[in-house]
Amino acid sequence: MDKVIIDGNSLTLEQLVKVCRENVEVELSKQAKEKVIKSRKIVDKFVDQQKTVYGITTGFGKFSDVTISKEETKQLQKNLIMTHAVGVGNPLDVEIVRAVILLRANALSKGYSGIRLSTLETLIEMLNKGVHPVIPEKGSLGASGDLAPLSHMVLVMIGLGKAWYKGERMSGKEAMKKAGIETVELTSKEGLALINGTQVMTAIGALTVYDAVELLKAADIAACLSFEAQNGIVTALDKKVNEVRPHKGQIDAAVNMLKILEGSKMTTKQGELRVQDAYSLRCTPQVHGASKDAINYVKEKVEIEMNSATDNPLIFGDTLEAISGGNFHGQPMALSFDFMSIALAEIANISERRLERLVNPALSGLPAFLVEKGGINSGFMIVQYSAASLVSENKILAHPSSVDSIPSSANQEDHVSMGTIGARKAREILKNSRNVVAMEIMAACQAIDLRGKEQLGKGTEIAYNLVRKEVHKLEEDRELYEDIRKCEKLIASEELVKTVEKVM
C-alpha cells in the first residue's frame, strides 16, 4: 500500500492500521478538497454578514448567547484551544495519536466543518512527517466530543503544546520547525472544527477492535491446544450441533476449531474416554462465538464512525445552512465499547478456566501444576494466579462507562457519553485478555509434552512448533515472566495467527 487517499467516506479499519503502525502516507482526494473549499466559503460569508451561528460568531457551551465580532474571531479560536487543553494522565501511544489525526482529517475532508483547506493540509502534513502531539489520555467526557484531548492535538498546530518528533519529546513549535511545517493561525470556526468530534474515542476503539479480531483467532488456537492437552471431545464441535443454533459466531468458531484440529491424534470422540467435557472445553464455540459476533458488531459501528461528520455546527453547502446538532455525542461508540469490553473479558474468563483445568491434577490427570518434580518445583502454579488476577481486574474494568453521565458547561451539556473512558477500558481489557490467552497457550504446550505428544492437528502442530521455538518445555523451575511475554508477543504481532492461517 503506497498511500491512503481520504475522502471522508471510504476509510477502512485496515487502512487505519497501515497508517498508524506502518506509517503509510495519507493524501486528500481531489473531490474532498473541492468540498472543503466550498464549505469554507460559506463560513466566510456568515462572518462577513455577522450572522449568528454557534461557534462562529458566538461563544461556546453556556457562552453560546455571547456574540463575537469579526475582529475577535481569531482570538476566540486560539483561546478555545488553550483553555480546552486540560488533559491529564499518561500520554496516548503514538499509534493512537496517529489514528486520532487521521480520523480527524478524514472527518474534516467530508466538507461539513468549514475549515480552511490549508489548515486541513497542515494536519495531514503532521501525520506524514511524524509530528505526534503529546495527548494526555484522560479528560474527555465523550460529548461535546473529545474536546480536551483533541485540543492538545491542535496546540501543536498553532505552535504550542508538546510533541514527539523522531523519538524525541520537545515543544510543539520546535517539532513543527524541525519537520518543516508552518504553524497555523486559526480563524473563524477552525478551532471548533478541529476539536468537536469523537476521534479520540474512535481511534482507541478502532485499534482495539482490530486487535480484538486477532485475539479471538488466537483464542481459538489456544482452546484447540487445550483440547489436545486434555484429550478433548471434538464431537461437541460437530456441524450438526451448531447448525441447529445458527448464531454465526458460534458456527464459525466450531468450523475454525475443527480445521485447526484436523488430523489430531490427541483428541477423542464422545464415549471413547468420557461422555462429555467440562463447559470450558465443550462450550468454547458458544462462548468464543458470542464474542466474535459482538466484536463484529462493534467493528461495523466503528467503521461507520470513522467516516462520519461529528462536528457542530455542520455546514451544508447545498442549502447554505449551519445547523447545530449533536453528532459529537459519543453514545454510539460508548455503548459499542462497553459491549466490546464484556466480549473481551469473557474470552479471558473461559481461557483462565481452561488453564485451571490444565494445572489442577484432580482435573487434568497430569502432574500437579504441570511440573514433574512437584514440591521443590512450583511449575505453573502462579501462572494461574496471575491469570486469575487479570481476569478479576477485567471484571472491574468491564463495568459500563456509558451508564454514567455528569452535567457540564453550567448544565448546557447535561448528558454525556463517557465513551472515551469506555474505549480506554476496552483497550486495557484487551491487553489483559491477550496475556491470559498467552498463558493458556504456554500451559497447553507444557501439558501436551507431559501427556506424551502425538500427532497434533494441522493448525495446532504449527502453533506448538512456533511456541517451542521461543519457549522450551519446563523441566525445572525458572523465571516464567519472559516466557509469558514471548507468547503474548506471538499473539500481538499476529505471527501466531498468520502462521497457522497459512496451512488452513
C-alpha positions in Angstrom: 0.0 0.0 0.0 1.7 3.2 -1.2 -0.8 5.8 0.1 -4.2 6.1 1.7 -6.4 8.5 -0.1 -9.0 10.0 2.3 -12.3 11.5 1.2 -14.4 11.2 4.4 -16.4 8.3 3.2 -14.3 5.2 2.5 -11.6 4.8 5.1 -11.3 1.2 6.3 -10.1 -0.3 9.6 -7.2 -2.0 7.7 -6.1 1.3 6.1 -6.2 3.0 9.5 -3.9 0.3 10.9 -1.5 0.7 8.0 -1.2 4.4 8.6 -0.9 4.0 12.4 1.5 1.1 12.5 3.4 1.1 9.2 3.5 4.9 8.6 1.7 4.7 5.2 1.3 8.2 3.9 -2.1 10.0 3.6 -3.4 12.2 0.8 -6.6 14.2 0.4 -8.7 13.3 -2.6 -9.5 15.9 -5.2 -13.2 15.7 -4.5 -12.6 16.2 -0.8 -10.5 19.4 -1.5 -13.4 20.8 -3.5 -15.9 20.1 -0.7 -13.7 21.6 1.9 -13.2 24.8 -0.1 -17.0 25.1 -0.8 -17.7 24.7 2.9 -15.2 27.3 3.9 -16.7 29.9 1.6 -20.0 29.6 3.5 -18.3 30.2 6.8 -16.6 33.3 5.5 -20.0 34.5 4.2 -21.6 34.0 7.7 -18.7 36.0 9.3 -19.0 38.8 6.7 -22.7 39.0 7.3 -22.3 38.8 11.0 -24.9 36.1 11.1 -25.5 34.5 14.5 -24.0 31.0 14.2 -22.9 28.9 17.1 -19.1 28.7 17.4 -18.5 31.1 14.5 -20.0 34.3 15.8 -20.8 33.2 19.3 -19.0 31.8 22.3 -19.1 28.1 23.3 -21.3 26.0 25.5 -23.0 28.2 28.1 -21.5 31.2 26.3 -23.4 30.4 23.1 -25.5 33.5 23.7 -22.4 35.8 23.7 -21.9 37.5 20.3 -18.3 37.6 18.9 -17.3 40.3 16.5 -15.5 39.6 13.2 -12.3 41.2 14.7 -12.4 38.8 17.7 -12.8 35.5 15.8 -9.1 34.6 15.7 -8.6 35.3 19.4 -11.7 33.3 20.1 -10.4 30.2 18.3 -6.9 30.4 19.9 -8.5 30.9 23.4 -10.7 27.9 22.7 -7.8 25.6 22.1 -5.7 26.9 25.0 -8.5 26.7 27.6 -9.8 23.3 26.4 -6.3 21.6 26.5 -6.7 20.4 30.1 -6.0 16.7 29.7 -4.1 14.7 32.4 -2.5 11.3 32.8 -0.1 9.4 30.7 0.3 10.3 27.0 -1.6 8.2 24.5 0.5 5.8 22.5 1.9 7.2 19.3 -0.1 4.8 17.2 -3.3 6.1 18.8 -2.2 9.7 18.2 -1.7 8.9 14.6 -5.2 7.4 14.5 -6.6 10.5 16.1 -5.0 12.8 13.5 -6.1 10.5 10.6 -9.7 10.2 11.8 -10.0 14.0 12.4 -8.6 14.7 9.0 -10.9 12.2 7.4 -14.0 13.7 9.2 -12.9 17.2 8.1 -12.5 16.1 4.5 -16.2 15.4 4.3 -16.7 19.1 3.8 -19.2 19.8 6.5 -16.9 21.6 9.0 -15.9 24.9 7.3 -12.2 24.5 7.9 -9.7 26.1 5.5 -8.1 23.6 3.1 -4.6 24.9 4.2 -5.4 24.1 7.9 -6.5 20.6 7.0 -3.4 20.0 4.8 -1.2 21.1 7.8 -2.9 18.4 9.9 -2.2 15.8 7.2 1.4 17.0 6.8 2.0 16.5 10.5 0.8 12.9 10.1 3.1 12.2 7.1 6.1 13.9 8.6 5.8 12.2 12.0 4.9 15.2 14.3 3.0 13.5 17.0 1.3 15.7 19.6 1.6 14.6 23.2 -2.1 13.9 24.1 -2.9 13.1 27.7 -5.2 10.1 27.9 -7.7 11.5 30.4 -10.1 14.4 30.5 -12.8 13.7 27.9 -16.5 13.3 28.7 -17.2 12.0 25.3 -19.5 14.9 24.5 -19.1 17.6 23.1 -16.8 15.1 21.5 -13.2 14.7 22.8 -12.7 18.4 23.5 -9.7 18.2 25.9 -7.5 15.6 24.1 -8.2 17.0 20.7 -7.2 20.4 21.9 -3.8 19.0 22.8 -3.5 17.9 19.2 -4.3 21.4 17.9 -1.9 23.1 20.3 1.0 21.7 18.3 -0.6 23.0 15.1 -0.5 26.6 16.4 3.0 26.3 17.8 2.1 25.4 21.4 2.0 22.3 23.5 4.3 19.3 23.3 5.1 16.8 20.6 7.2 13.7 19.7 9.4 14.1 16.7 11.8 11.4 15.6 11.7 9.8 19.0 12.3 13.0 21.0 9.9 14.9 23.1 10.0 18.7 22.5 7.8 21.8 22.3 5.2 21.8 19.6 6.8 24.9 18.0 10.2 23.2 17.8 8.7 19.9 16.4 6.9 21.8 13.6 10.0 23.8 12.8 12.2 20.7 12.6 9.7 18.9 10.4 9.5 21.9 8.1 5.8 22.6 8.8 4.4 26.1 9.2 2.2 26.6 12.2 -1.3 27.8 11.7 -3.2 30.9 12.9 -6.7 29.6 13.4 -9.6 31.7 12.1 -13.4 31.6 12.5 -14.8 28.1 13.2 -11.5 26.3 12.8 -10.7 25.6 16.4 -14.1 24.2 17.0 -13.9 22.2 13.7 -10.7 20.6 14.9 -11.8 19.6 18.4 -15.6 19.0 18.3 -15.7 15.3 17.5 -15.4 11.7 18.6 -12.0 10.9 17.1 -10.0 10.1 20.3 -12.5 7.5 21.5 -12.9 6.2 18.0 -9.1 6.0 17.4 -8.6 4.0 20.6 -11.6 1.8 19.9 -10.7 1.2 16.3 -7.2 -0.1 17.1 -8.7 -2.2 19.9 -11.4 -3.8 17.8 -8.8 -4.6 15.1 -6.6 -6.3 17.8 -9.7 -7.9 19.3 -10.4 -9.7 16.0 -6.9 -11.1 16.0 -7.1 -12.1 19.7 -10.3 -14.1 19.1 -8.5 -16.1 16.3 -5.6 -16.7 18.8 -8.1 -17.8 21.4 -9.5 -20.4 19.1 -5.9 -21.7 18.7 -5.3 -21.7 22.4 -8.6 -23.6 23.0 -7.6 -26.2 20.4 -4.2 -26.7 22.1 -6.1 -27.2 25.4 -8.4 -29.7 23.7 -5.4 -31.8 22.8 -3.7 -31.4 26.2 -6.9 -32.8 27.8 -7.9 -35.3 25.1 -11.0 -33.1 24.5 -14.1 -34.5 22.8 -14.4 -33.0 19.3 -17.9 -34.4 18.8 -19.1 -31.2 20.6 -17.8 -29.2 17.6 -19.9 -31.2 15.2 -21.6 -29.2 12.4 -24.9 -30.7 13.3 -24.8 -29.3 16.8 -24.1 -25.8 15.8 -26.4 -25.5 12.8 -29.5 -26.1 15.0 -28.5 -22.9 16.9 -27.3 -20.8 14.0 -25.5 -17.9 15.5 -22.8 -17.0 13.0 -20.0 -16.6 15.5 -20.7 -20.0 17.1 -20.8 -21.8 13.8 -17.6 -20.0 12.6 -15.8 -20.8 15.9 -16.7 -24.5 15.7 -15.7 -24.8 12.0 -12.5 -23.0 12.7 -11.6 -25.2 15.6 -12.2 -28.4 13.6 -9.9 -27.1 10.9 -7.2 -26.3 13.4 -7.6 -29.8 15.0 -7.8 -31.7 11.7 -5.7 -34.9 11.8 -5.1 -34.7 15.6 -4.4 -38.0 17.4 -4.7 -36.3 20.8 -8.4 -35.5 20.7 -11.2 -38.0 21.3 -14.8 -38.7 20.3 -17.8 -38.9 22.6 -17.7 -42.1 24.7 -14.1 -43.0 24.0 -12.7 -41.7 27.3 -15.7 -39.9 28.8 -19.2 -38.9 27.8 -18.7 -35.1 27.8 -16.2 -32.5 28.7 -16.4 -29.6 31.2 -18.0 -26.4 29.9 -14.7 -24.6 29.3 -13.9 -27.1 26.5 -17.3 -28.2 25.4 -18.9 -24.7 25.2 -15.9 -23.0 23.5 -17.8 -22.3 20.3 -20.7 -20.9 22.1 -18.6 -18.5 24.2 -16.0 -17.6 21.6 -18.8 -17.3 19.0 -20.8 -14.9 21.1 -17.7 -12.7 21.5 -17.0 -12.9 17.8 -20.5 -11.7 17.0 -20.1 -8.9 19.5 -16.7 -7.8 18.1 -18.1 -7.9 14.5 -21.0 -5.6 15.6 -18.5 -3.2 17.2 -16.3 -3.2 14.1 -19.3 -2.3 11.9 -20.1 0.6 14.2 -16.5 1.8 14.4 -16.2 1.9 10.6 -19.4 4.0 10.4 -18.0 6.4 12.9 -14.6 6.6 11.2 -16.4 8.0 8.1 -18.8 10.3 9.9 -19.1 14.1 10.3 -19.1 14.7 14.1 -18.7 18.4 14.2 -21.0 21.1 15.5 -22.4 23.1 13.8 -22.4 21.3 10.5 -22.1 23.4 7.3 -24.4 22.3 4.5 -23.2 23.9 1.2 -26.2 23.0 -0.9 -28.7 24.8 1.3 -26.3 27.4 2.8 -27.1 26.3 6.3 -25.2 25.9 9.5 -27.1 23.5 11.7 -26.3 22.9 15.4 -26.9 19.3 16.2 -25.5 16.5 18.4 -23.2 14.4 16.1 -20.4 15.0 18.6 -22.1 12.9 21.2 -20.2 9.6 21.7 -23.1 7.4 22.7 -23.0 5.1 19.7 -19.3 4.4 20.4 -19.8 4.4 24.2 -22.3 1.5 24.1 -20.2 -0.3 21.5 -17.0 -0.1 23.5 -18.8 -1.3 26.7 -20.1 -4.3 24.6 -16.5 -4.9 23.4 -15.2 -4.8 27.0 -17.6 -7.5 28.0 -16.9 -9.7 25.0 -13.1 -9.5 25.6 -13.4 -10.1 29.3 -15.3 -13.3 28.6 -12.5 -14.6 26.3 -10.1 -14.2 29.3 -12.7 -15.8 31.7 -13.0 -19.0 29.7 -9.3 -19.1 28.9 -8.4 -18.9 32.6 -10.8 -21.8 33.3 -9.1 -24.0 30.7 -5.8 -23.0 32.2 -7.0 -24.0 35.7 -8.0 -27.4 34.3 -4.5 -27.9 32.9 -2.7 -27.1 36.2 -5.1 -28.9 38.6 -4.1 -32.6 38.9 -7.6 -33.6 40.0 -9.0 -32.3 36.7 -6.2 -33.0 34.3 -4.7 -36.3 35.2 -1.3 -34.7 34.7 1.4 -33.8 37.3 0.3 -31.0 39.6 1.0 -27.6 38.1 2.5 -29.2 35.0 5.9 -30.0 36.5 7.2 -33.5 37.1 9.1 -32.9 40.3 6.5 -31.1 42.3 7.3 -29.7 45.7 10.7 -28.5 45.1 9.3 -27.1 41.8 6.1 -25.0 41.7 5.8 -25.2 37.9 2.8 -23.3 36.5 1.1 -22.8 39.9 1.5 -19.0 40.0 0.9 -18.6 36.3 -2.7 -19.4 37.1 -2.7 -16.9 39.9 -1.6 -14.2 37.5 -4.2 -15.2 35.0 -6.9 -15.1 37.8 -5.7 -11.6 38.8 -6.1 -10.3 35.2 -9.5 -11.9 34.9 -10.6 -10.3 38.1 -9.3 -6.9 37.0 -11.2 -7.3 33.8 -14.5 -7.8 35.7 -14.0 -4.4 37.4 -13.0 -2.7 34.1 -16.0 -4.2 32.3 -18.4 -2.1 34.3 -20.1 0.0 31.6 -18.9 3.6 31.4 -21.9 4.6 29.3 -24.4 4.3 32.1 -22.7 7.3 33.8 -23.1 11.0 33.0 -22.1 14.2 34.7 -23.6 17.6 33.5 -21.1 20.2 32.3 -21.0 23.7 31.0 -23.5 25.0 33.6 -25.9 22.2 32.6 -26.0 23.3 28.9 -24.3 20.0 28.2 -26.3 17.9 30.6 -25.9 14.4 29.2 -22.5 13.0 28.1 -21.4 9.6 26.9 -18.1 8.8 28.8 -17.2 6.9 25.6 -13.5 7.7 25.7 -13.3 6.1 29.2 -15.1 3.1 27.7 -12.6 2.9 24.8 -9.6 3.1 27.2 -11.1 0.4 29.5 -11.7 -1.8 26.5 -8.1 -1.5 25.4 -6.9 -2.4 28.9 -9.1 -5.4 29.0 -7.8 -6.4 25.6 -4.2 -6.3 26.9 -5.1 -8.3 30.0 -7.0 -10.9 28.0 -4.2 -11.3 25.5 -1.9 -12.2 28.4 -4.3 -14.7 29.8 -4.6 -16.4 26.4 -0.8 -16.4 26.1 -0.6 -18.2 29.5 -3.1 -20.8 28.4 -1.1 -21.4 25.2 2.1 -21.8 27.2 0.5 -24.2 29.7 -1.2 -26.2 27.0 2.1 -26.8 25.2 3.6 -28.0 28.5 0.6 -30.2 29.1 0.9 -31.7 25.6 4.5 -32.6 26.4 3.6 -34.2 29.7 0.7 -36.1 28.2 3.1 -37.6 25.7 2.9 -35.6 22.5 1.5 -37.5 19.5 0.4 -36.1 16.1 -1.3 -32.7 16.7 -3.8 -31.1 14.4 -3.0 -29.4 11.2 -3.1 -26.0 12.9 -2.1 -26.8 16.4 1.1 -28.6 15.2 2.2 -25.3 13.6 1.2 -23.3 16.7 3.0 -25.7 19.1 6.2 -25.6 17.0 6.1 -21.8 16.9 5.8 -21.6 20.7 8.5 -24.1 21.2 10.9 -22.0 19.2 10.5 -19.3 21.8 9.6 -21.2 25.0 11.2 -24.6 25.9 9.5 -27.3 28.0 9.7 -26.6 31.7 11.8 -29.3 33.3 12.6 -27.4 36.5 11.5 -24.0 37.8 12.8 -20.9 36.0 11.7 -17.3 35.6 8.5 -17.6 33.6 7.6 -13.9 33.0 9.8 -13.8 29.9 8.1 -16.9 28.6 4.7 -15.3 29.0 5.9 -12.1 27.3 7.2 -14.1 24.3 3.9 -15.9 23.9 2.0 -12.7 24.3 4.2 -11.2 21.6 3.4 -14.0 19.2 -0.3 -13.0 19.5 0.2 -9.3 19.5 2.4 -9.3 16.4 -0.2 -11.5 14.6 2.6 -14.1 13.9 0.8 -16.9 15.6 -2.5 -16.4 13.7 -0.9 -15.7 10.3 1.4 -18.7 10.5 -1.5 -21.0 11.4 -3.7 -19.5 8.8 -1.2 -20.3 6.1 -1.9 -24.0 6.5 -5.7 -23.8 6.9 
